[in-house]
C-alpha cells in the first residue's frame, strides 16, 4: 500500500496557514488504505462513485465525514442520502430537487455545494455563473427544506499554464464573494477548489477546502 502519512502531515500543515480543510480523495483506494489515514487522525474523505462510497461507508468507522465529489445521477441519490456529509457536485436544479426529496425521506438536511464550470474543457460538469444565480434565486429552491447550499465547488483546467489556472480560480472566488455578500447566509461558507496538481494555487486564490488524492494515496492504477 502506498499511503504517504508524512505527505499528509505536510499538506495539513500547509492548509492550517490558510484555515482550509482537506478532503482526502479515496476513490479506487481500499478500506485498509483509508483506515491508515483515519488512524492518523483524518476523518474527511471524498468519493466519486456511489456504490463504492456506500461499501466504504458500511465497512469503515461511522464518524468519517463522506463527501461525494463525482458526477451524481438523480437515480443514485437515494443510495447516499442517509449518510453523506456533503455533496460537492450539484450541477442542476433537478438534482437539488431529488436530494431534497431523499433528505425529507431520511429526516435530515443534506449539505450541498453548487459545482461551477470554470475550466475550458467541455467534458467537465457544472453550472455557469448565470445558471448558478438563477438556481440560488429560484422560488423552488426557497421551498426546499431538506437541503442547505453551503458554498461552491470548481475544477480548473488540466493544464501546465499556471496563469490560466490562477485566473479560473480567481473568477470563482470573486463569484463566491459576490454571492456571499448578496445571500448573507451564514451557512454559505465553503469554497472547494484545488486538487493535488493545483491546490497551492487554489489556496493562494482563496480556497478554504481542497480535494487531494494521489499526493496522499499514491497514483491510481
C-alpha positions in Angstrom: 0.0 0.0 0.0 1.3 3.4 -0.9 -0.3 5.8 1.7 2.2 8.6 2.5 1.4 9.7 6.0 4.3 12.1 6.0 2.9 13.9 3.0 -0.5 14.0 4.7 1.2 15.8 7.7 2.9 18.3 5.3 -0.3 19.1 3.5 -2.3 19.5 6.7 0.4 21.9 8.0 0.1 23.9 4.7 -3.6 24.1 5.0 -3.5 25.3 8.6 -1.9 28.5 7.4 -4.9 29.2 5.2 -7.5 27.9 7.6 -8.5 25.4 4.9 -10.0 21.9 5.1 -8.6 18.8 3.5 -10.8 16.3 1.7 -8.7 13.2 1.2 -9.9 11.7 -2.1 -10.0 8.0 -1.7 -11.7 6.8 -4.9 -10.3 3.4 -6.1 -8.4 3.0 -2.8 -9.1 0.2 -0.3 -10.7 0.5 3.0 -7.4 -0.6 4.6 -5.6 2.4 3.0 -8.4 4.8 4.1 -8.2 3.3 7.6 -4.4 4.2 7.7 -5.3 7.8 7.0 -8.2 7.7 9.5 -5.9 6.2 12.2 -3.5 9.1 11.6 -6.4 11.4 12.7 -8.0 12.5 9.5 -11.8 11.9 9.1 -12.9 13.7 5.9 -12.8 11.6 2.7 -14.1 12.2 -0.8 -15.5 9.6 -3.2 -16.5 9.8 -6.9 -18.7 6.7 -7.3 -21.9 6.0 -5.4 -21.6 2.2 -5.0 -18.0 2.4 -3.9 -18.9 5.1 -1.4 -21.8 3.0 0.1 -19.5 0.0 0.5 -16.8 2.0 2.2 -19.3 3.7 4.5 -20.6 0.3 5.6 -17.0 -1.0 6.2 -15.4 1.9 7.9 -15.9 3.9 11.2 -19.1 5.9 11.4 -17.5 9.2 12.4 -16.0 9.6 9.0 -17.4 12.5 7.0 -18.0 11.4 3.5 -18.1 13.9 0.7 -19.5 12.9 -2.7 -17.4 14.8 -5.3 -18.2 13.0 -8.6 -21.0 13.5 -11.1 -24.2 12.4 -9.4 -27.1 10.9 -11.2 -30.6 11.6 -9.8 -31.4 7.9 -9.6 -28.4 7.3 -7.3 -29.1 10.0 -4.8 -31.2 7.6 -2.6 -28.2 5.4 -2.0 -26.1 8.0 -0.3 -28.8 10.3 1.1 -28.9 8.5 4.5 -25.3 9.3 5.4 -23.5 11.6 3.1 -22.0 14.6 4.9 -21.6 16.9 1.8 -22.5 16.6 -1.9 -20.0 18.8 -3.6 -21.0 18.3 -7.2 -24.6 19.6 -7.6 -25.0 20.8 -11.1 -28.7 21.3 -11.7 -32.0 22.3 -10.0 -33.3 18.8 -11.0 -30.6 17.2 -8.9 -31.3 19.5 -6.0 -35.0 18.5 -6.1 -34.0 14.9 -5.8 -31.6 15.5 -3.0 -34.3 17.4 -1.1 -36.8 14.6 -1.7 -34.4 12.0 -0.3 -33.4 14.3 2.5 -37.0 14.5 3.6 -37.4 10.7 3.4 -34.4 10.4 5.7 -35.4 13.2 8.0 -32.2 15.1 7.5 -30.9 18.3 5.9 -28.3 17.4 3.3 -25.5 19.9 2.7 -24.6 20.7 -0.9 -22.2 22.8 -2.9 -23.1 24.1 -6.4 -20.5 22.9 -8.9 -19.4 25.8 -11.1 -17.9 25.2 -14.5 -14.8 27.3 -14.7 -12.5 25.2 -16.8 -12.1 25.5 -20.6 -12.6 21.7 -21.1 -16.1 20.9 -22.3 -16.0 17.5 -20.5 -16.3 18.9 -17.0 -19.7 19.3 -15.4 -21.0 22.3 -13.7 -23.2 25.4 -13.8 -22.3 28.7 -15.4 -22.2 31.7 -13.1 -25.5 32.8 -14.6 -27.2 29.4 -14.1 -26.0 29.2 -10.5 -27.5 32.6 -9.8 -30.8 31.5 -11.3 -30.8 28.4 -9.1 -30.0 30.4 -6.0 -32.7 32.9 -6.6 -35.4 30.4 -7.6 -38.6 30.1 -5.7 -38.3 26.4 -6.0 -35.0 26.4 -4.0 -36.5 28.6 -1.4 -39.2 25.9 -0.8 -36.7 23.0 -0.3 -36.3 22.5 3.4 -34.1 19.4 3.4 -31.1 20.8 1.6 -28.6 23.5 2.6 -26.4 25.2 0.0 -23.2 25.7 1.9 -21.0 27.0 -0.9 -19.4 26.4 -4.3 -17.0 23.9 -5.9 -15.0 24.2 -9.0 -12.2 22.5 -11.0 -9.7 24.4 -13.0 -8.5 23.3 -16.5 -6.0 20.4 -16.7 -3.1 22.4 -18.0 0.5 23.3 -17.2 -0.4 27.0 -17.6 -0.4 28.3 -14.0 -1.6 31.7 -15.0 -4.7 30.1 -16.7 -5.4 28.1 -13.5 -4.9 31.1 -11.4 -7.4 33.1 -13.5 -10.0 30.4 -13.3 -9.8 30.1 -9.5 -9.8 33.9 -9.2 -13.0 34.1 -11.2 -14.7 31.6 -8.9 -13.5 33.3 -5.7 -14.9 36.6 -7.0 -18.2 35.0 -7.8 -18.3 33.3 -4.3 -17.6 36.6 -2.6 -20.3 38.3 -4.5 -22.9 35.6 -3.6 -21.8 35.5 0.0 -22.4 39.3 0.2 -25.8 39.1 -1.6 -27.1 36.0 0.1 -26.0 36.8 3.6 -26.4 33.2 4.7 -24.0 32.2 7.5 -24.1 28.6 6.2 -22.7 29.7 2.8 -19.0 29.4 3.8 -17.3 26.7 1.7 -15.2 27.4 -1.5 -13.9 24.0 -2.6 -11.2 24.3 -5.3 -7.9 22.8 -5.8 -6.6 19.2 -6.3 -3.2 17.6 -6.0 -1.8 19.3 -9.1 -3.1 22.8 -8.3 -4.1 23.1 -4.7 -1.3 25.6 -3.8 -2.6 28.0 -6.5 -6.2 27.4 -5.2 -5.2 28.3 -1.6 -3.5 31.5 -2.8 -6.7 32.4 -4.6 -8.9 31.9 -1.6 -9.9 28.3 -1.5 -10.9 27.0 2.0 -11.4 23.4 1.0 -9.1 21.2 -1.2 -9.6 17.8 -2.6 -6.3 15.8 -2.6 -5.9 12.2 -3.5 -2.7 11.0 -5.2 -0.4 13.1 -3.1 -1.6 11.1 -0.1 -2.7 7.7 -1.5 -0.3 7.5 -4.5 -1.3 7.4 -8.1 -4.4 5.4 -9.1 -3.8 2.4 -11.3 
